[in-house]
Amino acid sequence: MELYLRYLEKFEQEEGEESPVGLLMCAEGNYEQIELLQLDKSGIRVAEYITELPPKEILQNKLHRLIEMERKNVENRLDD
């Protein structure tokens, strides 16, 4: 995907356009590995999808975990 995004950036991007973004859709994600790969610096985003809703408690826990993770990301960016 990195190669494809750089190709688009070099040969297809028109003046005034933002850099292209790639999106990987995963049924399950390992956030530690994703963080180590630093895909955000490459314009590649990773999204997790679900095919059916989990029980309410699991969904709430996941939502709280994601909110906390993003809160830390924002704090880290502010510290840089």
Contacts in CASP RR format, 6 or more apart in sequence:
PFRMAT RR
TARGET T0000
AUTHOR 0000-0000-0000
METHOD contacts of the structure
MODEL  1
MELYLRYLEKFEQEEGEESPVGLLMCAEGNYEQIELLQLDKSGIRVAEYI
TELPPKEILQNKLHRLIEMERKNVENRLDD
1 22 0 8 1.000
1 24 0 8 1.000
1 44 0 8 1.000
2 42 0 8 1.000
2 44 0 8 1.000
5 19 0 8 1.000
5 20 0 8 1.000
5 21 0 8 1.000
5 22 0 8 1.000
5 42 0 8 1.000
5 43 0 8 1.000
5 44 0 8 1.000
8 20 0 8 1.000
9 19 0 8 1.000
9 20 0 8 1.000
12 20 0 8 1.000
13 19 0 8 1.000
13 20 0 8 1.000
19 43 0 8 1.000
20 43 0 8 1.000
21 43 0 8 1.000
21 44 0 8 1.000
21 45 0 8 1.000
22 43 0 8 1.000
22 44 0 8 1.000
22 45 0 8 1.000
23 44 0 8 1.000
23 45 0 8 1.000
23 46 0 8 1.000
23 47 0 8 1.000
24 39 0 8 1.000
24 44 0 8 1.000
24 45 0 8 1.000
24 46 0 8 1.000
24 47 0 8 1.000
25 47 0 8 1.000
25 48 0 8 1.000
25 49 0 8 1.000
26 46 0 8 1.000
26 47 0 8 1.000
26 48 0 8 1.000
26 49 0 8 1.000
27 48 0 8 1.000
27 49 0 8 1.000
27 50 0 8 1.000
27 51 0 8 1.000
28 48 0 8 1.000
29 46 0 8 1.000
29 48 0 8 1.000
31 69 0 8 1.000
34 46 0 8 1.000
39 45 0 8 1.000
39 46 0 8 1.000
53 59 0 8 1.000
54 62 0 8 1.000
END
